[in-house]
Amino acid sequence: MTSKTIILKILDALIIAFLGLLALSMVRVPLGWLPRLFHMSSREFNGFSIFVVAASMCLMYAIASSDSAP
């Protein structure tokens, strides 16, 4: 394993953890500290979570379905 693949796996794990927290907040799991971290109201944060999770899923699909992906 090269250092590049190790770093990419670490970044993937961090992104998955962040998106998991956002997805949990979308289904109303009580994570009161998360909206306060971004200085947003809970309604704004819910919209932000929906946007970020949907955009990342579209981006992952586009990368996975592209012909140049290894």
C-alpha positions as CSV (number, residue, x, y, z in Angstrom):
1,M,0.0,0.0,0.0
2,T,1.4,3.4,-0.9
3,S,1.1,6.4,1.2
4,K,-1.4,7.9,-1.3
5,T,-3.9,5.1,-0.8
6,I,-3.5,5.2,2.9
7,I,-4.3,9.0,2.9
8,L,-7.2,8.4,0.6
9,K,-8.7,5.7,2.9
10,I,-8.3,8.1,5.9
11,L,-10.0,10.9,4.0
12,D,-12.8,8.5,2.9
13,A,-13.4,7.5,6.5
14,L,-13.6,11.1,7.7
15,I,-16.0,12.0,4.9
16,I,-18.2,9.0,5.6
17,A,-18.3,9.9,9.3
18,F,-19.2,13.5,8.6
19,L,-21.9,12.5,6.2
20,G,-23.2,9.9,8.7
21,L,-23.6,12.6,11.3
22,L,-25.4,14.8,8.8
23,A,-27.7,11.9,7.9
24,L,-28.4,11.2,11.5
25,S,-29.4,14.9,12.1
26,M,-31.7,14.7,9.1
27,V,-33.7,11.9,10.8
28,R,-33.9,14.1,13.9
29,V,-31.5,12.2,16.2
30,P,-30.8,14.7,18.9
31,L,-27.5,16.2,18.0
32,G,-27.9,19.7,19.5
33,W,-24.2,20.5,19.4
34,L,-23.9,20.0,15.6
35,P,-26.1,23.0,14.5
36,R,-24.4,25.2,17.1
37,L,-21.0,24.2,15.7
38,F,-22.0,25.8,12.4
39,H,-23.9,28.7,14.0
40,M,-27.2,27.7,12.3
41,S,-30.8,27.3,13.5
42,S,-32.0,23.7,13.4
43,R,-34.2,24.4,10.3
44,E,-31.3,25.9,8.4
45,F,-29.1,23.0,9.5
46,N,-31.6,20.4,8.3
47,G,-31.7,22.1,4.9
48,F,-27.9,22.2,4.8
49,S,-27.7,18.5,5.7
50,I,-30.2,17.5,3.0
51,F,-28.2,19.5,0.4
52,V,-24.8,18.2,1.4
53,V,-25.8,14.5,1.7
54,A,-27.7,14.7,-1.7
55,A,-24.9,16.5,-3.4
56,S,-22.3,14.0,-2.1
57,M,-24.4,11.0,-3.2
58,C,-24.7,12.5,-6.7
59,L,-21.0,13.2,-6.8
60,M,-20.1,9.7,-5.7
61,Y,-22.5,8.2,-8.4
62,A,-20.9,10.4,-11.1
63,I,-17.4,9.3,-10.1
64,A,-18.3,5.6,-9.8
65,S,-20.1,5.6,-13.2
66,S,-17.5,7.5,-15.1
67,D,-15.4,5.6,-17.6
68,S,-12.1,7.0,-16.3
69,A,-12.6,5.7,-12.8
70,P,-10.2,2.8,-12.0
